[in-house]
Amino acid sequence: MAKIVKFVYVTIIFLYMFHVSTNIEGDELHTFFILRARLMACTYETLSQMGPLEIQ
């Protein structure tokens, strides 16, 4: 059950960030990718602490 919740959580975040990235151009896009990378890292850390990631 937890595995499904984690998968849905990551998918929603990814889709949201992809949606936002399509509305940003130029220098803002570069800054956005840095922020997204940090968010992904934080999200991955949080999920890893919840339990082993089994998403393929």
C-alpha positions as CSV (number, residue, x, y, z in Angstrom):
1,M,0.0,0.0,0.0
2,A,2.7,2.4,0.9
3,K,4.5,1.6,-2.3
4,I,1.4,2.7,-4.3
5,V,1.1,5.9,-2.3
6,K,4.7,6.8,-2.9
7,F,4.4,6.1,-6.6
8,V,1.3,8.4,-6.9
9,Y,3.0,11.1,-4.8
10,V,6.1,11.1,-7.1
11,T,4.0,11.0,-10.2
12,I,1.8,14.0,-9.2
13,I,4.9,16.0,-8.3
14,F,6.6,15.2,-11.6
15,L,3.5,16.0,-13.7
16,Y,3.0,19.3,-11.8
17,M,6.6,20.3,-12.3
18,F,6.5,19.4,-16.0
19,H,3.3,21.5,-16.4
20,V,5.0,24.5,-14.7
21,S,8.1,24.1,-16.8
22,T,6.1,24.5,-20.0
23,N,5.1,28.0,-18.9
24,I,8.6,29.3,-18.2
25,E,11.1,30.6,-20.7
26,G,14.7,31.7,-20.9
27,D,16.7,32.4,-17.7
28,E,13.7,31.6,-15.6
29,L,13.8,28.1,-17.0
30,H,17.4,27.6,-15.9
31,T,16.6,28.7,-12.4
32,F,13.5,26.5,-12.4
33,F,15.5,23.4,-13.3
34,I,17.9,24.1,-10.4
35,L,14.9,24.5,-8.0
36,R,13.3,21.4,-9.5
37,A,16.5,19.3,-9.0
38,R,16.6,20.4,-5.3
39,L,12.9,19.6,-4.8
40,M,13.4,16.2,-6.4
41,A,16.4,15.5,-4.1
42,C,14.4,16.5,-1.0
43,T,11.4,14.5,-2.2
44,Y,13.6,11.4,-2.8
45,E,15.2,11.8,0.7
46,T,11.8,12.1,2.3
47,L,10.4,9.0,0.5
48,S,13.6,7.0,1.2
49,Q,13.2,7.7,5.0
50,M,9.6,6.4,4.7
51,G,11.0,3.1,3.3
52,P,12.9,1.7,0.4
53,L,11.8,3.0,-3.0
54,E,10.5,0.2,-5.1
55,I,9.5,2.3,-8.1
56,Q,10.9,1.2,-11.5
